């Protein structure tokens, strides 16, 4: 019986301790402090080089007994090689502080906003985002100004990673293959991988029926026009199945069966669902009347 009484007393003691915990206490950076926990909606933002886009980050704060009157946002930059800038103040957002309610906040920014005031190895960040490298990133860090006069930094951050819009895995929706003037069929459906080479160049992995072929292209983000590159990044001429690649600009030779222009080699972004569409017209030249010509329409797969 004594053992049973001791067990009951222990449970009651634990319950009393839990009941006395102030649920306004937020475990942030280092120590438990009161108030100021920020919920961040955008843990990762993909920054697309050359897009000219305006980006946004957002979050919310639950207003408990200690209210958050404003959020300070700080920014820093780091290269893919590990070089880091100093962290500087970015902006501040005022919040309505009503006990028992959730206060939402958001901020919008451009490339010019992100680089303003930041230096890396003693120099300003490049004015042209094309000079960035894939894998470079900014970090936004949030600090809450509370009604008690404290400034509480949060553990949650927003990472803005430099990437390229059209990299990913695609489904082949349409495809056509012409050989020496004859239509020989389609390789759809098939998955196709588009890789980022750098901030502006993509690699088309595989070609039609041949997984061991590859070629490279760029996208004009204003017009959507796709330029297939006649050379590999190393500077040597691009070959498909051992023959010179044919492009809309006339490299390799003239197309004889299909149209190759801005209507058949283009990127169509989908800003709603992310299902970007890429259309390519390419070929390889084995003499007049012996061209191999290809058209494909790809749709980006979205998780």
FIBA-370182 format. One line per 8 residues: number of its first residue (from 0); their letters; for each residue y, z, x of N, C-alpha, C. Coordinates in Angstrom, 3 decimals. Atoms other than C-alpha are relative to their C-alpha. Layout:
% FIBA-370182
NUM = A = Y:Z:X:Y:Z:X:Y:Z:X; ...
END
This chain:
% FIBA-370182
0 = XXXXXXXX = -1.213:0.000:0.830:0.000:0.000:0.000:1.258:0.000:0.861; -1.156:-0.021:-0.879:2.402:0.740:2.842:0.301:-1.398:0.544; -0.203:1.344:-0.507:1.865:-2.760:4.218:0.650:-0.890:-1.036; -0.566:0.806:1.075:2.693:-4.323:0.855:1.472:0.319:-0.182; -1.402:-0.380:0.138:5.952:-2.339:0.539:0.835:-0.567:1.137; -0.732:0.524:-1.153:6.979:-3.432:4.049:0.250:-1.488:-0.136; -0.153:1.437:0.186:6.405:-7.103:3.203:1.069:-0.300:-1.030; -1.011:0.200:1.032:8.504:-6.888:0.046:1.387:0.279:0.541
8 = XXXXXXXX = -1.289:-0.352:-0.575:11.321:-5.201:1.941:0.489:-1.086:0.949; -0.376:1.058:-0.941:11.271:-7.946:4.614:0.528:-1.214:-0.735; -0.430:1.155:0.779:11.547:-10.740:2.042:1.366:0.224:-0.609; -1.298:-0.321:0.600:14.449:-9.013:0.290:1.101:-0.037:1.046; -1.007:-0.009:-1.063:16.263:-8.593:3.615:0.388:-1.420:0.373; -0.283:1.394:-0.335:15.935:-12.315:4.469:0.818:-0.651:-1.090; -0.734:0.593:1.124:17.121:-13.301:0.991:1.446:0.454:-0.005; -1.364:-0.520:-0.011:20.153:-11.036:1.277:0.819:-0.649:1.103
16 = XXXXXXXX = -0.715:0.631:-1.108:21.055:-12.562:4.644:0.399:-1.425:-0.343; -0.297:1.380:0.376:20.822:-16.126:3.314:1.096:-0.056:-1.043; -0.994:-0.005:1.072:22.884:-15.227:0.254:1.393:0.251:0.522; -1.317:-0.326:-0.533:25.698:-14.001:2.460:0.564:-1.091:0.910; -0.497:1.057:-0.868:25.961:-17.174:4.523:1.081:-0.793:-0.716; -1.094:0.778:0.554:29.273:-18.967:3.900:-0.333:-1.477:0.143; 0.400:1.399:-0.096:28.277:-22.544:3.002:1.170:-0.920:0.285; -1.096:0.804:-0.532:31.713:-23.687:4.156:-0.122:-0.163:1.507
24 = XXXXXXXX = 0.139:0.083:-1.455:30.517:-23.184:7.735:-0.712:-1.295:0.363; 0.564:1.289:-0.389:29.868:-26.587:9.318:-0.337:0.027:1.475; 0.402:0.075:-1.394:27.902:-26.971:12.494:0.508:-1.317:0.567; -0.608:1.210:-0.528:30.057:-29.461:14.414:-0.318:-0.100:1.485; 0.244:0.196:-1.437:30.487:-29.907:18.169:0.031:1.337:0.716; 0.074:-1.191:-0.833:29.271:-26.832:19.998:-0.196:1.285:-0.767; 0.073:-1.280:0.679:29.936:-23.884:17.697:0.112:-0.175:-1.500; -0.174:-0.001:1.453:29.754:-23.043:14.013:1.439:0.368:-0.314
32 = XXXXXXXX = -1.381:-0.267:0.373:33.246:-23.276:12.557:0.136:-0.184:-1.490; -0.192:0.017:1.439:34.691:-23.086:9.079:0.790:-1.214:-0.436; -0.694:1.137:0.594:35.548:-26.262:7.180:0.087:-1.203:0.912; -0.335:1.173:-0.788:36.224:-29.801:8.274:-1.105:-0.994:0.252; 1.098:0.929:-0.257:32.867:-31.571:8.132:0.296:-1.352:-0.646; -0.271:1.354:0.470:33.403:-35.347:7.836:-1.312:-0.758:-0.151; 1.124:0.911:0.210:30.770:-37.626:6.321:0.502:-1.415:0.259; -0.432:1.332:-0.399:31.090:-41.073:7.938:-0.892:-1.046:-0.656
40 = XXXXXXXX = 0.768:1.048:0.676:30.039:-44.143:5.960:-0.451:-1.107:0.946; 0.271:1.123:-0.900:30.033:-46.562:8.911:-0.391:0.515:1.380; 0.445:-0.445:-1.309:27.912:-45.326:11.788:0.051:-1.145:1.007; -0.026:1.160:-0.877:27.806:-48.874:13.201:0.713:-1.146:-0.695; -0.700:1.194:0.472:30.176:-51.815:12.726:-0.220:-1.088:1.031; 0.200:1.132:-0.908:29.382:-55.222:14.209:1.311:-0.760:0.132; -1.230:0.744:-0.267:32.455:-56.736:15.820:-0.374:-1.422:0.421; 0.352:1.395:-0.239:32.215:-60.543:15.725:1.111:-0.675:0.802
48 = XXXXXXXX = -0.974:0.628:-0.890:33.973:-62.256:18.614:0.516:-1.302:-0.604; -0.610:1.242:0.448:36.425:-64.982:17.623:0.196:-0.129:-1.482; -0.090:0.113:1.458:36.318:-64.236:13.908:1.408:0.250:-0.521; -1.322:-0.375:0.489:39.838:-62.812:13.622:-0.044:0.940:-1.184; 0.181:-0.853:1.180:38.470:-60.392:11.008:0.789:1.306:0.100; -0.480:-1.372:0.101:40.034:-57.167:9.851:-1.190:0.859:-0.410; 1.151:-0.868:0.238:37.459:-54.366:9.932:0.459:1.309:-0.631; -0.357:-1.280:0.623:37.338:-51.052:8.106:-1.108:1.020:0.210
56 = XXXXXXXX = 0.920:-1.134:-0.064:35.717:-47.650:8.469:0.433:0.997:-1.069; -0.324:-0.932:1.083:35.526:-44.964:5.822:-0.895:1.220:0.077; 0.777:-1.227:0.047:34.244:-41.513:5.095:0.525:0.915:-1.088; -0.406:-0.948:1.031:34.693:-38.418:2.989:-0.115:1.427:0.528; 0.022:-1.417:-0.337:35.261:-34.676:3.168:-0.106:0.790:-1.297; 0.052:-0.898:1.156:34.177:-32.046:0.664:0.976:1.154:0.232; -1.037:-1.023:-0.137:37.065:-29.653:0.071:-0.504:1.341:-0.506; 0.459:-1.339:0.342:35.676:-26.128:0.164:1.141:1.002:0.039
64 = XXXXXXXX = -1.041:-1.031:-0.059:37.525:-22.841:0.590:1.024:-0.284:1.090; -0.919:0.486:-1.028:39.020:-24.274:3.770:0.136:-1.505:-0.197; -0.193:1.418:0.303:40.565:-27.667:2.980:0.379:-0.791:1.257; -0.402:0.927:-1.050:41.052:-30.676:5.218:1.235:-0.746:-0.488; -1.255:0.626:0.422:44.627:-31.901:5.023:0.170:-1.409:0.556; -0.073:1.338:-0.579:44.237:-34.918:7.306:-1.119:-0.173:1.012; 1.008:0.342:-1.003:41.833:-36.699:9.641:0.694:-0.711:1.155; -0.432:0.708:-1.203:42.784:-37.605:13.207:-1.155:-0.864:0.509
72 = XXXXXXXX = 1.022:0.887:-0.545:40.892:-40.608:14.598:0.368:-0.346:1.438; -0.176:0.303:-1.410:40.472:-41.143:18.344:-0.937:-1.156:0.376; 0.800:1.170:-0.370:39.138:-44.261:20.055:-0.209:-0.043:1.509; 0.302:0.254:-1.414:37.518:-45.173:23.366:-0.826:-1.274:0.076; 0.703:1.267:-0.202:35.826:-48.237:24.854:-0.961:0.144:1.163; 0.986:-0.027:-1.081:32.728:-48.727:26.978:-0.641:-1.373:0.130; 0.631:1.294:-0.231:31.285:-51.842:28.574:-1.515:0.155:0.010; 1.459:-0.003:-0.044:27.644:-52.824:28.501:-0.491:0.485:1.359
80 = XXXXXXXX = 0.356:-0.479:-1.328:27.646:-51.975:32.216:0.237:1.483:0.216; -0.199:-1.443:-0.087:28.699:-48.367:31.530:1.387:0.447:0.383; -1.378:-0.401:-0.290:32.399:-48.452:32.480:0.666:0.507:-1.275; -0.583:-0.641:1.173:34.410:-46.208:30.154:1.516:0.117:0.134; -1.437:-0.273:0.053:38.038:-45.969:29.107:0.214:1.477:-0.301; -0.340:-1.314:0.519:39.845:-42.730:28.379:-0.005:-0.056:-1.527; -0.123:-0.084:1.450:39.821:-41.552:24.773:1.465:0.244:-0.351; -1.395:-0.138:0.403:43.212:-41.955:23.053:0.090:0.163:-1.504
88 = XXXXXXXX = -0.257:-0.131:1.437:44.666:-41.107:19.664:0.160:-1.389:-0.616; -0.052:1.284:0.684:44.226:-43.996:17.230:0.935:0.061:-1.197; -0.821:-0.112:1.199:45.651:-42.974:13.861:-0.363:1.280:-0.729; 0.269:-1.171:0.830:45.780:-40.204:11.277:0.063:-0.400:-1.469; 0.059:0.304:1.430:44.900:-40.315:7.574:0.163:1.295:-0.783; -0.212:-1.181:0.836:46.282:-37.774:5.069:-1.006:0.021:-1.150; 0.973:-0.152:1.081:43.921:-36.383:2.424:0.545:0.910:-1.097; -0.287:-0.961:1.069:44.411:-34.804:-1.003:-0.955:1.185:0.136
96 = XXXXXXXX = 0.812:-1.191:-0.251:43.176:-31.227:-0.597:-0.169:0.792:-1.288; 0.276:-0.677:1.268:41.759:-30.122:-3.961:-1.346:0.693:0.106; 1.228:-0.771:-0.152:39.177:-27.340:-3.832:-1.047:-0.469:-1.005; 1.110:0.388:0.865:35.801:-28.385:-5.187:-0.145:-1.495:-0.203; 0.096:1.450:0.137:36.421:-32.109:-4.903:-0.242:-0.650:1.367; 0.209:0.780:-1.217:35.491:-34.782:-2.377:1.180:-0.926:0.228; -1.118:0.869:-0.356:38.373:-36.514:-0.620:-0.523:-1.148:0.859; 0.435:1.185:-0.731:37.702:-40.068:0.544:1.132:-0.533:0.871
104 = XXXXXXXX = -1.014:0.612:-0.863:39.472:-41.867:3.370:-0.540:-1.308:0.550; 0.387:1.254:-0.638:39.446:-45.294:4.971:1.120:-0.446:0.926; -0.988:0.584:-0.884:41.200:-47.162:7.748:-0.432:-1.424:0.318; 0.257:1.394:-0.342:41.496:-50.862:8.558:0.607:-0.289:1.367; -0.479:0.284:-1.346:41.975:-52.383:11.993:-0.428:-1.388:0.438; 0.283:1.301:-0.596:42.032:-55.622:13.950:-0.338:0.198:1.480; 0.265:-0.076:-1.437:41.143:-56.431:17.541:1.218:0.551:0.733; -1.227:-0.473:-0.650:44.777:-55.856:18.524:0.148:1.513:-0.161
112 = XXXXXXXX = -0.062:-1.445:0.212:44.603:-52.372:16.982:-0.991:0.728:0.903; 1.048:-0.663:-0.780:41.378:-51.550:18.811:0.352:0.086:1.484; -0.272:0.005:-1.448:42.652:-52.501:22.274:1.309:0.679:0.352; -1.325:-0.552:-0.278:46.163:-51.079:21.931:-0.103:1.392:0.635; -0.064:-1.296:-0.661:46.733:-48.231:24.391:-1.205:0.351:0.844; 1.191:-0.285:-0.787:43.306:-48.444:26.028:0.046:-0.747:1.336; 0.108:0.639:-1.316:42.816:-49.165:29.726:-1.399:0.231:0.543; 1.325:-0.073:-0.600:39.636:-49.823:31.657:0.141:-0.315:1.480
120 = XXXXXXXX = -0.141:0.158:-1.453:39.527:-49.340:35.419:1.431:-0.362:0.396; -1.404:0.180:-0.329:43.324:-49.271:35.452:0.671:-1.205:-0.620; -0.568:1.204:0.617:43.831:-52.476:33.445:-0.169:0.044:-1.511; 0.098:0.094:1.449:44.484:-53.202:29.792:-1.218:-0.825:-0.390; 1.103:0.820:0.497:41.635:-54.601:27.716:0.506:-1.421:-0.257; -0.447:1.398:0.113:41.714:-58.430:27.464:0.617:-0.316:-1.351; -0.645:0.417:1.248:44.045:-59.955:24.886:-0.875:-0.962:-0.786; 0.929:0.938:0.635:41.353:-62.557:24.149:-1.369:0.651:-0.101
128 = XXXXXXXX = 1.288:-0.675:0.150:38.194:-61.042:22.681:-1.163:-0.825:0.535; 1.040:0.818:-0.601:36.217:-63.961:24.112:-0.386:0.451:1.392; 0.303:-0.513:-1.328:36.359:-62.140:27.431:-0.885:1.246:-0.041; 0.903:-1.136:0.126:34.278:-59.256:26.055:-1.437:-0.456:0.210; 1.421:0.289:-0.183:30.544:-59.041:26.691:-0.800:0.553:-1.165; 0.902:-0.509:1.018:27.772:-58.681:24.185:-0.532:1.357:0.453; 0.426:-1.358:-0.336:26.932:-54.973:24.117:1.142:0.946:0.308; -1.172:-0.861:-0.109:30.462:-53.687:24.806:0.236:0.686:-1.355
136 = XXXXXXXX = -0.254:-0.661:1.290:31.596:-51.177:22.178:1.158:0.987:0.081; -0.973:-1.064:0.205:34.325:-48.909:20.879:-0.685:1.157:-0.724; 0.441:-1.170:0.759:33.738:-45.387:19.596:1.205:0.611:-0.691; -1.008:-0.738:0.752:35.830:-43.819:16.841:-0.527:1.410:-0.240; 0.377:-1.401:0.170:35.740:-40.020:16.800:0.991:0.667:-0.950; -0.793:-0.562:1.090:37.010:-37.908:13.911:0.225:1.499:0.209; -0.341:-1.418:-0.077:38.813:-34.550:13.911:0.758:0.395:-1.255; -0.591:-0.461:1.258:39.787:-32.551:10.827:1.104:1.013:0.248
144 = XXXXXXXX = -1.069:-0.992:0.045:43.118:-30.800:10.451:-0.188:0.821:-1.261; 0.338:-0.834:1.155:42.388:-27.835:8.186:1.189:0.845:-0.452; -1.050:-0.835:0.587:44.451:-25.573:5.963:0.195:1.301:0.766; -0.156:-1.207:-0.819:43.877:-22.748:8.444:0.706:-0.295:1.316; -0.717:0.373:-1.206:45.664:-24.700:11.182:-0.886:-0.416:1.159; 0.900:0.388:-1.084:42.572:-25.611:13.201:-0.211:-1.516:0.029; 0.361:1.403:-0.170:41.596:-29.043:14.567:-1.460:-0.025:0.410; 1.439:-0.065:-0.214:37.826:-29.450:14.285:-0.572:-1.399:0.236
152 = XXXXXXXX = 0.642:1.279:-0.291:36.071:-32.376:16.004:-1.393:-0.035:-0.610; 1.277:0.181:0.668:33.034:-33.774:14.231:-1.004:-0.684:0.911; 1.057:0.645:-0.760:29.697:-34.864:15.630:-0.214:-1.444:-0.410; 0.198:1.362:0.475:29.608:-38.023:13.506:1.078:-0.919:0.560; -0.933:0.972:-0.551:31.216:-41.109:15.052:-0.291:-1.369:-0.608; 0.202:1.401:0.355:31.638:-44.814:14.310:-0.042:-0.810:1.287; 0.137:0.883:-1.150:30.388:-47.269:16.915:0.307:-1.419:-0.448; -0.384:1.379:0.318:31.992:-50.737:16.855:-0.526:-0.868:1.134
160 = XXXXXXXX = 0.718:0.704:-1.059:29.622:-52.965:18.814:0.347:-1.481:-0.005; -0.312:1.421:-0.146:30.524:-56.411:20.145:-1.294:-0.809:-0.113; 1.156:0.860:0.207:28.050:-58.978:18.874:0.461:-1.375:-0.423; -0.328:1.330:0.487:27.917:-62.476:17.505:-0.551:-0.161:-1.396; 0.253:0.061:1.421:27.836:-63.396:13.866:-1.368:-0.567:-0.342; 1.125:0.783:0.494:24.950:-65.792:13.702:-1.327:0.288:0.708; 1.274:-0.356:-0.608:22.307:-64.159:15.905:-0.903:0.648:-1.048; 0.936:-0.612:0.930:19.172:-63.188:14.007:-1.224:-0.858:-0.228
168 = XXXXXXXX = 1.196:0.734:0.394:15.960:-64.383:12.399:0.303:-0.762:-1.283; -0.308:0.880:1.125:16.204:-67.301:9.963:-1.274:-0.594:-0.588; 1.055:0.750:0.675:13.955:-68.985:7.428:0.425:-1.457:-0.101; -0.288:1.424:0.121:13.758:-72.775:7.514:-0.137:-0.410:-1.458; -0.003:0.364:1.423:14.748:-73.871:4.012:-0.246:-1.491:-0.200; 0.210:1.444:0.052:14.884:-77.622:4.631:-0.191:-0.518:1.415; 0.206:0.603:-1.314:13.709:-79.797:7.507:-0.458:-1.440:-0.175; 0.402:1.407:0.042:13.239:-83.506:8.236:-0.142:-0.527:1.413
176 = XXXXXXXX = 0.299:0.556:-1.320:11.726:-85.353:11.198:-0.188:-1.513:-0.123; 0.092:1.459:-0.048:12.257:-89.069:11.917:-0.413:-0.414:1.406; 0.512:0.479:-1.284:10.342:-90.824:14.693:-0.019:-1.522:-0.009; -0.056:1.463:-0.157:11.213:-94.393:15.712:0.210:-0.718:-1.336; -0.348:0.627:1.263:12.642:-95.165:12.288:-0.865:0.394:-1.169; 0.904:-0.406:1.081:9.856:-93.550:10.247:0.127:1.492:-0.270; -0.032:-1.414:0.382:10.044:-90.288:8.310:-1.413:0.573:0.111; 1.329:-0.560:-0.245:7.157:-88.102:9.490:-0.237:1.348:-0.656
184 = XXXXXXXX = 0.260:-1.227:0.732:7.682:-84.940:7.457:0.948:1.136:0.310; -0.813:-1.211:-0.098:9.023:-81.377:7.466:-0.840:1.122:0.578; 0.679:-1.178:-0.535:8.141:-78.209:9.362:0.336:1.265:-0.774; -0.296:-1.160:0.843:9.536:-75.919:6.649:-1.231:0.335:-0.867; -0.785:-1.162:-0.448:8.868:-73.143:5.905:-0.478:0.499:1.356; 0.330:-0.579:-1.301:8.978:-71.553:9.326:1.147:0.905:0.409; -1.045:-0.883:-0.508:10.858:-68.706:10.966:0.597:-0.597:1.273; -0.693:0.483:-1.190:13.449:-69.563:13.601:0.895:1.117:0.520
192 = XXXXXXXX = -0.826:-1.045:-0.623:15.188:-67.189:16.045:1.234:-0.637:0.628; -1.259:0.370:-0.634:18.842:-67.617:17.007:0.457:1.196:0.832; -0.376:-1.086:-0.901:19.827:-65.534:20.043:1.429:-0.166:0.490; -1.296:0.018:-0.670:23.203:-64.591:21.502:-0.202:-0.130:1.498; 0.008:0.133:-1.458:23.699:-65.797:25.063:1.186:0.759:0.586; -1.199:-0.749:-0.345:27.252:-64.499:25.405:0.859:0.059:-1.247; -0.870:-0.192:1.163:30.268:-64.002:23.156:0.176:-1.252:-0.844; -0.243:1.229:0.752:30.398:-67.669:22.099:-1.193:-0.947:-0.070
200 = XXXXXXXX = 1.114:0.949:-0.083:27.099:-69.387:22.981:-1.267:0.617:-0.601; 1.265:-0.399:0.602:23.854:-69.181:20.985:-1.136:-0.849:0.557; 1.195:0.744:-0.371:20.312:-70.209:21.858:-0.869:-0.218:-1.230; 0.933:0.368:1.058:18.134:-72.035:19.335:-1.396:0.039:0.620; 1.312:-0.207:-0.608:14.644:-70.783:20.198:-1.041:-0.815:-0.756; 0.945:0.897:0.643:11.987:-73.404:19.513:0.717:-1.218:-0.567; -0.577:1.202:0.602:12.505:-76.863:18.074:-1.068:-0.685:-0.848; 0.908:0.661:0.935:10.809:-78.296:14.987:-1.420:0.556:0.154
208 = XXXXXXXX = 1.399:-0.405:-0.114:7.047:-78.167:15.696:-0.329:0.651:1.333; 0.275:-0.425:-1.370:7.410:-77.037:19.316:0.713:1.314:0.319; -0.572:-1.323:-0.255:7.928:-73.342:20.031:0.496:0.162:1.433; -0.367:-0.161:-1.409:8.369:-73.914:23.783:1.271:-0.758:0.378; -1.252:0.700:-0.262:11.584:-75.940:23.443:1.188:0.885:-0.392; -1.199:-0.761:0.338:15.134:-74.538:23.313:1.238:-0.800:0.359; -1.282:0.606:-0.298:18.732:-75.664:23.223:1.097:0.941:-0.457; -1.099:-0.946:0.148:22.181:-74.132:22.911:1.128:-0.619:-0.829
216 = XXXXXXXX = -1.085:0.495:0.845:25.182:-74.373:20.599:1.106:1.035:-0.129; -1.120:-0.878:0.336:28.568:-72.911:19.664:0.416:-0.264:-1.440; -0.487:0.120:1.371:30.242:-72.356:16.292:1.504:0.176:-0.003; -1.431:-0.162:0.227:33.885:-72.964:15.451:0.162:0.913:-1.206; -0.061:-0.981:1.087:34.601:-69.844:13.379:1.030:-0.343:-1.065; -0.984:0.404:1.011:37.531:-71.515:11.591:-0.542:-1.114:-0.894; 0.488:1.149:0.769:35.847:-74.761:10.498:-1.486:0.092:-0.318; 1.437:-0.084:0.171:32.182:-73.776:10.767:-0.781:-1.066:0.755
224 = XXXXXXXX = 0.691:1.102:-0.673:31.420:-76.872:12.850:-0.846:0.513:1.160; 0.924:-0.364:-1.066:28.409:-76.472:15.125:-0.004:-1.100:1.057; 0.084:0.930:-1.124:28.556:-78.115:18.549:-1.258:0.308:0.796; 1.200:-0.133:-0.815:25.157:-78.597:20.137:0.361:-0.403:1.426; -0.424:0.218:-1.378:25.602:-78.374:23.904:-0.954:-0.956:0.713; 0.852:0.974:-0.700:24.345:-81.302:26.003:-0.583:0.534:1.302; 0.498:-0.585:-1.234:23.713:-78.970:28.952:-0.456:1.432:-0.236; 0.382:-1.403:-0.020:21.921:-75.700:29.533:1.143:0.811:0.619
232 = XXXXXXXX = -1.044:-0.822:-0.627:24.163:-72.738:30.521:0.025:-0.118:1.523; 0.038:0.147:-1.458:23.021:-73.324:34.111:0.656:-1.280:0.476; -0.713:1.216:-0.361:24.684:-76.743:34.002:-0.845:-1.253:0.065; 0.858:1.187:-0.012:21.678:-79.060:33.949:-0.125:-0.572:-1.406; 0.093:0.653:1.294:21.181:-81.572:31.142:-1.130:0.536:-0.850; 0.997:-0.528:0.915:19.335:-80.314:28.085:-1.030:-1.077:-0.341; 1.105:0.894:0.346:15.946:-81.894:27.482:-0.815:0.600:-1.133; 0.973:-0.397:1.012:13.718:-81.757:24.414:-1.242:-0.855:0.215
240 = XXXXXXXX = 1.256:0.701:-0.305:10.110:-82.647:25.137:0.180:-1.016:1.129; -0.175:0.808:-1.185:11.293:-84.079:28.420:1.032:-1.110:-0.098; -0.983:1.072:0.190:13.959:-86.412:26.976:1.374:0.581:-0.288; -1.362:-0.521:0.194:17.782:-86.047:26.808:0.294:0.301:-1.467; -0.364:-0.394:1.353:19.068:-84.201:23.757:1.083:-0.925:-0.544; -1.023:0.790:0.692:21.114:-86.206:21.228:0.866:0.949:-0.825; -0.929:-0.840:0.742:24.230:-84.565:19.759:0.945:-0.867:-0.824; -0.946:0.726:0.857:26.829:-85.511:17.156:1.125:-0.632:0.803
248 = XXXXXXXX = -1.088:0.518:-0.826:29.329:-86.110:19.962:-0.427:-1.204:0.841; 0.446:1.207:-0.690:27.214:-88.950:21.351:-0.822:0.219:1.235; 0.825:-0.247:-1.174:25.345:-87.233:24.146:-1.427:-0.477:-0.254; 1.393:0.410:0.086:21.918:-88.751:24.797:-0.221:-1.358:-0.610; 0.186:1.278:0.688:22.270:-91.727:22.457:0.408:0.109:-1.451; -0.469:0.052:1.388:23.187:-92.784:18.935:-1.132:0.296:-0.983; 0.943:-0.224:1.095:21.480:-91.544:15.785:-0.149:-1.300:-0.793; 0.287:1.251:0.693:19.831:-94.396:13.879:-0.428:0.203:-1.449
256 = XXXXXXXX = 0.559:-0.207:1.330:18.327:-92.781:10.774:0.746:1.048:-0.825; -0.655:-1.063:0.749:20.333:-89.679:9.820:1.436:0.171:0.476; -1.404:-0.238:-0.311:23.982:-88.676:9.764:0.140:1.270:0.825; -0.272:-1.168:-0.846:25.170:-86.330:12.477:1.505:0.173:0.089; -1.440:-0.262:-0.005:28.659:-84.940:11.813:0.248:1.402:-0.538; -0.379:-1.337:0.441:30.535:-81.923:10.465:-0.627:0.387:-1.336; 0.670:-0.324:1.271:28.657:-82.176:7.147:-1.459:0.371:0.199; 1.423:-0.274:-0.226:25.214:-81.872:8.731:-0.241:0.913:1.192
264 = XXXXXXXX = 0.099:-0.987:-1.082:25.931:-79.563:11.673:1.101:1.027:-0.220; -1.040:-0.952:0.383:27.751:-76.560:10.310:-0.601:1.363:-0.321; 0.350:-1.370:0.359:27.649:-72.809:9.738:0.774:0.392:-1.248; -0.627:-0.476:1.229:28.347:-71.359:6.303:-0.246:1.496:-0.114; 0.204:-1.451:0.045:28.905:-67.584:6.449:-0.116:0.520:-1.427; 0.146:-0.693:1.280:27.835:-65.339:3.583:0.481:1.430:0.202; -0.583:-1.318:-0.220:30.142:-62.327:3.607:-0.400:1.006:-1.072; 0.426:-0.898:1.080:28.598:-60.869:0.435:-1.390:0.557:0.281
272 = XXXXXXXX = 1.388:-0.427:-0.191:24.858:-60.764:1.120:-0.480:-0.093:1.444; 0.391:0.143:-1.393:24.778:-61.645:4.825:-0.984:-1.115:0.269; 0.969:1.088:-0.164:22.522:-64.661:4.238:0.712:-1.260:0.504; -0.711:1.125:-0.599:24.418:-66.980:6.571:-0.911:-1.232:0.047; 0.749:1.246:-0.033:23.379:-70.639:6.528:0.432:-0.818:1.210; -0.244:0.871:-1.139:23.080:-72.835:9.615:-0.683:-1.339:-0.243; 0.568:1.339:0.101:22.582:-76.602:9.488:0.166:-0.701:1.339; 0.003:0.678:-1.298:21.668:-78.603:12.572:-0.510:-1.426:-0.146
280 = XXXXXXXX = 0.528:1.340:-0.186:21.275:-82.285:13.318:-0.040:-0.265:1.493; 0.187:0.264:-1.428:19.855:-82.995:16.764:-1.100:-1.047:0.162; 1.074:0.947:-0.267:17.538:-85.460:18.384:-0.280:-0.078:1.479; 0.150:0.337:-1.412:16.162:-86.745:21.649:-0.296:-1.489:0.107; -0.102:1.459:-0.146:16.404:-90.252:23.023:-1.103:-0.558:0.905; 1.022:0.696:-0.783:13.512:-92.428:24.140:0.177:-1.512:-0.080; -0.332:1.410:0.050:15.289:-95.739:23.828:0.415:-0.424:-1.396; -0.425:0.549:1.285:16.854:-97.833:21.064:-1.240:-0.325:-0.828
288 = XXXXXXXX = 1.150:0.197:0.875:14.483:-97.864:18.117:-1.112:0.998:0.224; 1.043:-0.991:-0.300:12.518:-94.985:19.575:0.585:1.412:0.043; -0.612:-1.323:0.039:14.746:-92.007:18.776:-0.865:0.971:-0.796; 0.577:-1.089:0.800:13.430:-88.659:17.518:1.176:0.774:-0.577; -1.168:-0.582:0.655:15.859:-87.240:14.973:-0.431:1.105:-0.963; 0.401:-1.202:0.731:15.821:-83.848:13.254:1.191:0.587:-0.770; -0.975:-0.775:0.784:17.696:-82.045:10.497:-0.700:1.249:-0.493; 0.549:-1.225:0.571:17.170:-78.428:9.474:1.104:0.850:-0.613
296 = XXXXXXX = -0.902:-0.967:0.638:18.804:-75.901:7.173:-0.667:1.362:0.076; 0.530:-1.338:-0.197:18.298:-72.240:8.070:0.786:1.019:-0.811; -0.626:-1.102:0.720:19.012:-69.118:5.985:-0.358:1.297:0.710; 0.215:-1.234:-0.757:19.455:-65.808:7.765:-0.758:1.018:-0.832; 0.773:-1.045:0.658:16.923:-63.149:6.890:0.754:1.318:0.061; -0.724:-1.279:0.099:18.469:-59.860:5.738:-1.006:1.085:-0.310; 0.937:-1.118:0.210:16.583:-56.564:6.006:0.252:0.646:-1.356
END
